[in-house]
Amino acid sequence: MAINRGTRKATFIHLVETFSMIGVLAGIGWGIYQTLGGTPFDMMMNSIRTGVFGFIGGTIVGVVLGTAAVLYVTIFG
């Protein structure tokens, strides 16, 4: 079965978006967990900061796994 360029691109984009969102949610959760007992403003700012870092890290993970998935599908598909 031939895998066309659109399928490979969709696979890559799906993995990048999925891991970016997982990184954001994990970062927000970790930021809230770190500041439990703090003021609401501290909790909000910490969750935003770690959410941004989670987004960056999740995007990097998504790019790496997306590239690996596309290469796998291209070679073995």
N, CA, C and O atoms as a DFTB+ gen file, in Angstrom:
308 C
 N C O
     1  1       0.848      -1.173       0.000
     2  2       0.000       0.000       0.000
     3  2       0.896       1.240       0.000
     4  3       1.794       1.371       0.831
     5  1       0.646       2.111      -0.910
     6  2       1.449       3.332      -1.016
     7  2       0.940       4.388      -0.040
     8  3      -0.266       4.597       0.090
     9  1       1.855       5.038       0.630
    10  2       1.523       6.129       1.540
    11  2       1.890       7.424       0.829
    12  3       3.059       7.669       0.533
    13  1       0.894       8.243       0.562
    14  2       1.182       9.473      -0.175
    15  2       1.665      10.573       0.762
    16  3       1.666      10.416       1.983
    17  1       2.069      11.672       0.174
    18  2       2.652      12.780       0.932
    19  2       1.652      13.368       1.924
    20  3       2.030      13.750       3.032
    21  1       0.385      13.443       1.534
    22  2      -0.637      13.997       2.425
    23  2      -0.811      13.181       3.691
    24  3      -0.995      13.737       4.773
    25  1      -0.752      11.864       3.558
    26  2      -0.880      10.996       4.730
    27  2       0.309      11.168       5.660
    28  3       0.142      11.218       6.878
    29  1       1.501      11.259       5.100
    30  2       2.691      11.458       5.932
    31  2       2.630      12.802       6.643
    32  3       2.966      12.898       7.823
    33  1       2.207      13.831       5.934
    34  2       2.113      15.158       6.539
    35  2       1.056      15.171       7.639
    36  3       1.271      15.766       8.695
    37  1      -0.072      14.529       7.407
    38  2      -1.131      14.477       8.414
    39  2      -0.665      13.726       9.659
    40  3      -0.984      14.125      10.779
    41  1       0.078      12.655       9.471
    42  2       0.614      11.904      10.610
    43  2       1.557      12.770      11.425
    44  3       1.484      12.790      12.654
    45  1       2.431      13.478      10.752
    46  2       3.395      14.344      11.423
    47  2       2.681      15.450      12.203
    48  3       2.979      15.673      13.376
    49  1       1.742      16.141      11.558
    50  2       1.021      17.242      12.201
    51  2       0.214      16.734      13.387
    52  3       0.158      17.389      14.427
    53  1      -0.409      15.572      13.237
    54  2      -1.203      15.010      14.336
    55  2      -0.329      14.744      15.562
    56  3      -0.725      15.072      16.680
    57  1       0.832      14.165      15.371
    58  2       1.704      13.879      16.510
    59  2       2.239      15.154      17.146
    60  3       2.329      15.242      18.371
    61  1       2.593      16.138      16.337
    62  2       3.084      17.399      16.893
    63  2       1.990      18.064      17.722
    64  3       2.250      18.508      18.840
    65  1       0.764      18.137      17.188
    66  2      -0.328      18.772      17.924
    67  2      -0.669      18.007      19.195
    68  3      -0.919      18.611      20.238
    69  1      -0.681      16.684      19.112
    70  2      -1.023      15.872      20.284
    71  2      -0.025      16.084      21.418
    72  3      -0.423      16.327      22.557
    73  1       1.256      15.996      21.115
    74  2       2.251      16.129      22.175
    75  2       2.389      17.569      22.656
    76  3       2.753      17.794      23.810
    77  1       2.109      18.542      21.803
    78  2       2.098      19.934      22.254
    79  2       1.006      20.136      23.293
    80  3       1.235      20.774      24.321
    81  1      -0.178      19.598      23.031
    82  2      -1.289      19.750      23.971
    83  2      -1.021      18.989      25.263
    84  3      -1.332      19.484      26.346
    85  1      -0.453      17.801      25.166
    86  2      -0.100      17.051      26.376
    87  2       0.915      17.836      27.197
    88  3       0.812      17.890      28.423
    89  1       1.894      18.443      26.534
    90  2       2.892      19.253      27.238
    91  2       2.274      20.452      27.930
    92  3       2.641      20.779      29.059
    93  1       1.329      21.116      27.253
    94  2       0.661      22.268      27.867
    95  2      -0.116      21.834      29.100
    96  3       0.014      22.446      30.160
    97  1      -0.916      20.795      28.976
    98  2      -1.733      20.350      30.111
    99  2      -0.867      19.858      31.267
   100  3      -1.165      20.134      32.429
   101  1       0.195      19.136      30.954
   102  2       1.093      18.675      32.012
   103  2       1.791      19.850      32.681
   104  3       1.947      19.863      33.902
   105  1       2.211      20.832      31.900
   106  2       2.860      22.016      32.469
   107  2       1.927      22.810      33.362
   108  3       2.325      23.266      34.434
   109  1       0.684      22.978      32.926
   110  2      -0.287      23.707      33.749
   111  2      -0.555      22.946      35.040
   112  3      -0.590      23.536      36.120
   113  1      -0.743      21.638      34.925
   114  2      -0.979      20.832      36.124
   115  2       0.194      20.884      37.089
   116  3       0.005      20.998      38.300
   117  1       1.396      20.802      36.557
   118  2       2.587      20.864      37.408
   119  2       2.722      22.236      38.048
   120  3       3.103      22.338      39.214
   121  1       2.417      23.288      37.306
   122  2       2.492      24.639      37.863
   123  2       1.515      24.839      39.007
   124  3       1.847      25.474      40.008
   125  1       0.310      24.301      38.863
   126  2      -0.675      24.407      39.944
   127  2      -0.227      23.572      41.137
   128  3      -0.336      24.011      42.282
   129  1       0.278      22.368      40.871
   130  2       0.741      21.504      41.953
   131  2       1.879      22.151      42.737
   132  3       1.923      22.045      43.963
   133  1       2.801      22.820      42.042
   134  2       3.944      23.442      42.713
   135  2       3.516      24.552      43.661
   136  3       4.165      24.772      44.684
   137  1       2.444      25.246      43.342
   138  2       2.060      26.414      44.135
   139  2       0.824      26.161      44.978
   140  3       0.149      27.115      45.364
   141  1       0.508      24.920      45.273
   142  2      -0.644      24.655      46.142
   143  2      -0.433      25.348      47.483
   144  3       0.631      25.236      48.091
   145  1      -1.434      26.046      47.925
   146  2      -1.328      26.812      49.158
   147  2      -0.911      28.246      48.921
   148  3      -0.936      29.054      49.849
   149  1      -0.529      28.580      47.705
   150  2      -0.144      29.952      47.380
   151  2      -1.369      30.783      47.019
   152  3      -2.500      30.296      47.039
   153  1      -1.125      32.016      46.697
   154  2      -2.228      32.886      46.294
   155  2      -2.696      32.484      44.892
   156  3      -1.933      31.896      44.126
   157  1      -3.942      32.800      44.563
   158  2      -4.435      32.460      43.219
   159  2      -3.586      33.072      42.098
   160  3      -3.398      32.451      41.052
   161  1      -3.074      34.291      42.319
   162  2      -2.239      34.912      41.291
   163  2      -0.953      34.125      41.085
   164  3      -0.526      33.914      39.950
   165  1      -0.331      33.689      42.187
   166  2       0.889      32.879      42.067
   167  2       0.617      31.574      41.329
   168  3       1.419      31.142      40.501
   169  1      -0.521      30.948      41.634
   170  2      -0.876      29.702      40.959
   171  2      -1.067      29.935      39.462
   172  3      -0.606      29.143      38.640
   173  1      -1.750      31.026      39.114
   174  2      -2.005      31.324      37.711
   175  2      -0.696      31.585      36.958
   176  3      -0.475      31.043      35.875
   177  1       0.159      32.414      37.539
   178  2       1.402      32.763      36.852
   179  2       2.323      31.550      36.719
   180  3       2.970      31.372      35.687
   181  1       2.383      30.728      37.747
   182  2       3.230      29.538      37.687
   183  2       2.691      28.543      36.666
   184  3       3.467      27.917      35.945
   185  1       1.367      28.390      36.596
   186  2       0.807      27.458      35.621
   187  2       1.005      27.961      34.200
   188  3       1.226      27.162      33.290
   189  1       0.930      29.274      33.992
   190  2       1.180      29.822      32.654
   191  2       2.634      29.597      32.257
   192  3       2.920      29.172      31.138
   193  1       3.550      29.883      33.180
   194  2       4.972      29.727      32.867
   195  2       5.318      28.270      32.551
   196  3       5.954      27.988      31.535
   197  1       4.905      27.359      33.407
   198  2       5.234      25.956      33.151
   199  2       4.424      25.403      31.988
   200  3       4.865      24.467      31.321
   201  1       3.248      25.964      31.733
   202  2       2.485      25.565      30.549
   203  2       3.204      25.923      29.266
   204  3       3.201      25.147      28.311
   205  1       3.823      27.096      29.238
   206  2       4.597      27.502      28.055
   207  2       5.802      26.584      27.878
   208  3       6.092      26.142      26.766
   209  1       6.505      26.297      28.975
   210  2       7.637      25.373      28.876
   211  2       7.170      23.985      28.438
   212  3       7.842      23.313      27.655
   213  1       6.012      23.564      28.951
   214  2       5.454      22.270      28.539
   215  2       5.100      22.254      27.065
   216  3       5.295      21.246      26.385
   217  1       4.579      23.374      26.567
   218  2       4.253      23.472      25.143
   219  2       5.508      23.340      24.291
   220  3       5.514      22.631      23.284
   221  1       6.565      24.023      24.697
   222  2       7.819      23.956      23.938
   223  2       8.382      22.533      23.968
   224  3       8.769      21.984      22.936
   225  1       8.420      21.950      25.160
   226  2       8.925      20.578      25.272
   227  2       8.053      19.581      24.536
   228  3       8.566      18.676      23.877
   229  1       6.734      19.736      24.639
   230  2       5.824      18.838      23.930
   231  2       5.948      18.964      22.428
   232  3       5.847      17.973      21.704
   233  1       6.169      20.187      21.955
   234  2       6.356      20.387      20.519
   235  2       7.623      19.693      20.042
   236  3       7.633      19.071      18.980
   237  1       8.681      19.798      20.817
   238  2       9.936      19.133      20.443
   239  2       9.742      17.618      20.410
   240  3      10.186      16.952      19.475
   241  1       9.078      17.079      21.432
   242  2       8.809      15.638      21.457
   243  2       7.939      15.244      20.266
   244  3       8.182      14.219      19.629
   245  1       6.921      16.061      19.964
   246  2       6.053      15.769      18.824
   247  2       6.789      15.785      17.502
   248  3       6.530      14.951      16.635
   249  1       7.707      16.730      17.338
   250  2       8.488      16.794      16.096
   251  2       9.360      15.551      15.958
   252  3       9.444      14.960      14.882
   253  1      10.001      15.163      17.042
   254  2      10.880      13.984      16.984
   255  2      10.067      12.724      16.697
   256  3      10.424      11.942      15.816
   257  1       8.972      12.525      17.442
   258  2       8.165      11.322      17.226
   259  2       7.439      11.366      15.888
   260  3       7.264      10.334      15.240
   261  1       7.014      12.562      15.471
   262  2       6.376      12.692      14.166
   263  2       7.325      12.347      13.037
   264  3       6.947      11.664      12.086
   265  1       8.553      12.815      13.141
   266  2       9.559      12.488      12.130
   267  2       9.834      10.988      12.112
   268  3       9.953      10.383      11.047
   269  1       9.935      10.396      13.296
   270  2      10.170       8.953      13.371
   271  2       8.999       8.184      12.762
   272  3       9.207       7.201      12.050
   273  1       7.766       8.627      13.037
   274  2       6.595       7.942      12.482
   275  2       6.543       8.064      10.966
   276  3       6.235       7.095      10.271
   277  1       6.842       9.250      10.456
   278  2       6.825       9.448       9.003
   279  2       7.905       8.603       8.332
   280  3       7.659       7.997       7.290
   281  1       9.090       8.561       8.920
   282  2      10.151       7.723       8.351
   283  2       9.767       6.246       8.387
   284  3      10.012       5.513       7.429
   285  1       9.169       5.814       9.487
   286  2       8.745       4.417       9.608
   287  2       7.699       4.070       8.552
   288  3       7.794       3.042       7.882
   289  1       6.689       4.953       8.413
   290  2       5.630       4.705       7.435
   291  2       6.194       4.735       6.020
   292  3       5.786       3.944       5.169
   293  1       7.126       5.642       5.768
   294  2       7.713       5.754       4.431
   295  2       8.553       4.527       4.086
   296  3       8.500       4.029       2.961
   297  1       9.321       4.048       5.046
   298  2      10.222       2.926       4.769
   299  2       9.471       1.591       4.786
   300  3       9.632       0.774       3.879
   301  1       8.656       1.373       5.815
   302  2       8.027       0.064       5.999
   303  2       6.574       0.015       5.548
   304  3       5.983      -1.064       5.505
   305  1       5.980       1.176       5.208
   306  2       4.554       1.215       4.853
   307  2       4.236       0.764       3.473
   308  3       3.069       0.759       3.079
